[in-house]
Amino acid sequence: MSPTDNIPEARRRAISCVLAAALTYALAAACVKTLDGAIPLAQVVLFRSVFAMPVMLVLLMREGGLGMLRTGNPMGHFWRAIWGLVGMVTVYYGYTRLPLANVTALGFTMPLFLTLLSVPLLGEKVGIRRLSAVLVGFGGVLLMLRPWETLGEDWVASAIVLLGAVGWAMAMISIRRMGESGEPGVTIVSWFAIYCTAMSLVVAIPGWVWPTPTQWLLLAGVGAVSGVAQLFMTAAYRSGDTTVVAPFEYSGIIWTTAMGLIFWGEVPDARDAVGMAVLVACGLYIWHRETRLGLKR
């Protein structure tokens, strides 16, 4: 008997969906990197939102229709969108300046920042074990950045990506607060898409650059693939326990490393690889501790 025969079908499906989501997010990252900064970031974010909208509408209609857009917390959605945009713009900037795998790994600092920010903003208590994991994780960041060796453009780009990780952590805190108040997940996702479209359009108009046919295809790819990834991720968490599904999100480092190697010849050096491994290990440990504490509450 195969070892996987003991895994329920729903769990296998959930794991397959989260692996597919990580792969499709990596494909979207590759599209952004291929654009190579030729299109202003505000336009990239705009088209990401516009071309993802049909997929979001599918999700919205499946969950209850346009009535799901009703909300009693418009400011909560506004701040979630602001922080999400900070995260999106900075990571897209990173894709044009750094190896794909490095940007993905630096993005995995989000759980570290979330752990630290949850103390003053959510009133949570962080024990010595999780605090130690955070400190070790930032040690992995230092291995990747090596600021004692260089303060050049790569270091600055990495710092900007880290700022984006703070933005994503703040977005997660906003989502957690709205979730605790009873706001449905599809409502949060839909309003994020609406706010992103409106805000990025306002910023994009003054410096508008008309894309070439190839760039239109890449922009459509960023949006459509991101939307599909959202559907995969939603399906994963609908059909599988978070405790099973969440660790497989880290497969993104495998996909982006492979794409960076194949398409751009990006080979992580030994210290980058160690730094990535440390970040992933610390993120998984914090996830594990959160899960255990959640089960005890």
C-alpha positions in Angstrom: 0.0 0.0 0.0 1.3 3.5 -0.9 1.9 5.8 2.1 -0.4 8.3 0.4 -3.3 5.9 0.5 -3.8 6.8 4.2 -4.3 10.5 3.3 -7.9 11.5 2.9 -8.8 12.6 -0.7 -9.8 16.1 0.5 -6.4 16.5 2.1 -4.6 15.5 -1.0 -6.7 17.9 -3.0 -6.0 20.7 -0.6 -2.2 20.1 -0.8 -2.4 19.9 -4.6 -4.3 23.2 -4.7 -1.8 25.1 -2.5 1.1 23.7 -4.5 -0.6 24.9 -7.7 -1.3 28.3 -6.1 2.4 28.7 -5.2 3.3 27.8 -8.7 0.9 30.2 -10.3 2.0 33.0 -8.0 5.6 32.3 -9.1 4.4 32.5 -12.8 2.9 36.0 -12.0 6.2 37.0 -10.5 8.0 35.8 -13.6 5.7 38.0 -15.8 6.5 41.0 -13.7 10.2 40.3 -13.9 10.0 39.9 -17.7 8.4 43.4 -17.9 11.8 44.6 -16.4 10.4 47.9 -15.2 9.4 49.1 -18.7 5.8 49.7 -17.4 5.3 51.9 -14.3 4.5 49.9 -11.1 1.2 51.7 -10.7 0.1 50.4 -14.1 1.3 46.9 -13.3 -0.8 46.9 -10.1 -3.8 48.4 -12.0 -3.7 45.7 -14.7 -3.1 43.0 -12.2 -6.4 44.1 -10.5 -8.3 44.6 -13.8 -7.3 41.3 -15.4 -7.9 39.4 -12.1 -11.4 40.9 -11.7 -13.2 38.2 -13.8 -11.7 35.5 -11.6 -12.7 37.5 -8.5 -16.3 37.8 -9.8 -16.4 34.0 -10.2 -15.4 33.7 -6.6 -17.9 36.4 -5.5 -20.8 34.9 -7.3 -20.0 31.4 -6.0 -20.0 32.7 -2.4 -23.3 34.6 -2.6 -23.4 37.2 -5.3 -23.0 41.0 -5.3 -24.7 41.2 -1.9 -21.5 39.9 -0.4 -20.0 43.4 -1.0 -22.1 44.9 1.7 -19.9 45.8 4.6 -20.1 47.6 7.9 -16.4 48.3 8.0 -15.4 50.4 5.0 -12.3 51.9 6.8 -11.1 48.5 7.7 -11.1 47.5 4.0 -9.4 50.8 3.1 -6.5 50.2 5.5 -6.2 46.6 4.4 -5.9 47.9 0.8 -3.3 50.5 1.7 -1.1 47.9 3.4 -1.7 45.4 0.7 -0.7 47.9 -2.0 2.5 48.7 -0.1 3.3 44.9 -0.1 2.4 44.5 -3.7 4.3 47.5 -5.1 7.4 46.8 -3.2 7.6 43.1 -4.1 6.9 43.9 -7.8 9.8 46.4 -7.5 12.0 43.6 -6.1 11.2 41.3 -8.9 12.7 43.8 -11.4 15.9 44.3 -9.3 16.7 41.0 -7.5 16.7 37.2 -8.2 13.1 35.8 -8.0 14.1 33.3 -5.2 15.6 36.1 -3.1 12.4 38.2 -3.3 10.3 35.1 -2.4 12.5 34.3 0.5 12.5 37.9 1.8 8.8 37.8 1.6 8.8 34.9 4.0 9.8 37.4 6.7 6.1 38.4 6.9 5.4 35.9 9.7 8.4 37.3 11.6 7.0 40.8 11.4 3.5 39.6 12.1 4.7 38.0 15.3 6.4 41.2 16.5 3.5 43.5 15.5 0.8 41.2 17.0 2.1 42.2 20.5 1.3 46.0 20.4 -1.5 45.8 17.8 -3.4 42.7 18.8 -2.4 42.4 22.4 -0.9 38.9 21.9 1.8 37.4 24.1 4.9 36.1 22.4 6.9 33.6 24.3 10.7 33.1 24.3 10.5 30.3 21.7 8.7 32.4 19.1 10.8 35.4 19.9 13.9 33.3 19.4 12.6 32.1 16.1 12.1 35.7 15.0 15.6 36.7 15.9 17.1 33.6 14.2 14.9 34.4 11.1 16.3 37.9 10.9 19.8 36.3 11.2 18.9 34.5 7.9 17.9 37.9 6.4 21.4 39.2 7.3 23.0 36.2 5.7 21.2 37.1 2.5 21.7 40.9 2.6 25.2 40.9 4.0 25.2 44.7 4.6 28.7 44.6 5.9 29.9 43.7 2.4 27.8 46.1 0.2 25.4 49.0 0.4 24.7 49.0 -3.3 21.5 48.8 -5.3 20.8 45.2 -4.4 20.9 46.0 -0.7 18.5 48.9 -1.1 16.1 46.8 -3.2 16.2 44.1 -0.5 15.4 46.6 2.1 12.4 47.8 0.0 11.1 44.2 -0.2 11.4 43.9 3.5 9.3 47.0 3.9 6.7 45.2 1.7 6.8 42.3 4.1 5.9 44.7 6.9 3.0 45.9 4.7 1.8 42.4 4.2 2.0 41.7 8.0 -0.1 44.8 8.6 -2.6 43.7 6.0 -2.8 40.3 7.8 -3.5 42.1 11.0 -6.3 44.1 9.3 -7.7 40.9 7.9 -7.6 39.2 11.3 -9.4 42.1 12.9 -12.1 42.1 10.2 -12.4 38.4 10.4 -12.9 38.5 14.1 -15.7 41.0 13.6 -17.5 38.6 11.3 -16.5 40.0 7.8 -16.6 37.1 5.2 -13.3 36.3 3.4 -14.8 36.8 0.0 -15.9 40.3 1.0 -12.4 41.2 2.1 -10.8 39.8 -1.1 -13.4 41.6 -3.3 -13.0 45.0 -1.6 -9.2 44.7 -1.9 -9.5 44.2 -5.6 -11.9 47.2 -5.9 -9.7 49.5 -3.8 -6.5 48.4 -5.7 -8.1 49.2 -9.1 -9.3 52.6 -8.0 -6.1 53.7 -6.2 -3.7 52.4 -8.8 -5.7 54.1 -11.6 -5.4 57.5 -9.9 -1.6 57.1 -9.5 -1.1 55.6 -12.9 -2.7 58.2 -15.1 -0.1 61.0 -14.8 2.8 58.8 -15.9 0.9 56.5 -18.3 2.9 54.4 -20.7 1.1 52.5 -23.5 2.2 48.9 -23.4 3.4 47.0 -26.5 1.5 43.9 -27.6 4.0 41.7 -25.8 3.7 43.8 -22.6 -0.1 43.6 -22.8 0.2 39.8 -22.8 2.5 39.9 -19.8 0.2 42.3 -17.9 -2.8 40.1 -18.7 -0.7 37.2 -17.4 0.1 38.9 -14.1 -3.6 39.6 -13.5 -5.2 36.4 -14.8 -2.6 34.1 -13.2 -2.8 36.0 -9.9 -6.6 35.5 -10.0 -6.3 31.8 -10.7 -3.8 31.5 -7.8 -6.3 33.1 -5.5 -8.9 30.5 -6.6 -6.4 27.7 -6.0 -5.6 29.1 -2.5 -9.2 29.5 -1.6 -10.0 26.0 -2.7 -7.0 24.7 -0.7 -8.1 26.3 2.6 -11.8 25.3 2.0 -11.0 21.6 1.6 -8.1 21.2 4.0 -7.1 22.1 7.5 -4.8 25.1 7.8 -2.4 22.9 9.9 -1.9 20.7 6.8 -2.1 23.3 4.0 0.0 26.2 5.3 3.5 24.7 5.2 3.1 23.9 1.5 3.0 27.6 0.7 6.8 27.5 1.2 7.0 25.5 -2.0 7.1 28.9 -3.7 10.8 29.1 -3.0 11.3 26.0 -5.1 9.3 27.3 -8.1 10.9 30.7 -8.1 14.4 29.2 -7.7 13.7 27.0 -10.7 12.3 29.8 -12.8 15.2 32.1 -11.9 17.7 29.4 -12.9 16.0 28.4 -16.2 15.1 31.9 -17.5 17.6 34.3 -16.0 20.5 32.1 -14.9 20.0 33.1 -11.3 21.9 30.7 -9.0 21.7 31.3 -5.3 25.2 31.3 -3.7 25.8 29.2 -0.5 25.0 32.0 1.9 21.8 32.9 0.1 20.8 29.3 0.2 21.5 29.1 3.9 19.7 32.3 4.6 16.6 31.1 2.7 16.7 27.8 4.6 16.9 29.6 7.9 13.9 31.9 6.9 11.8 29.0 5.9 12.6 27.0 9.0 11.8 29.9 11.3 8.6 30.6 9.4 7.5 27.0 9.7 8.4 27.0 13.4 6.3 30.1 14.1 3.4 28.6 12.2 3.8 25.4 14.3 3.8 27.3 17.5 0.7 29.4 16.4 -1.1 26.2 15.6 -0.3 24.5 18.9 -1.3 27.6 20.9 -4.5 27.9 18.8 -5.5 24.4 19.6 -5.0 25.1 23.4 -7.2 28.1 23.4 
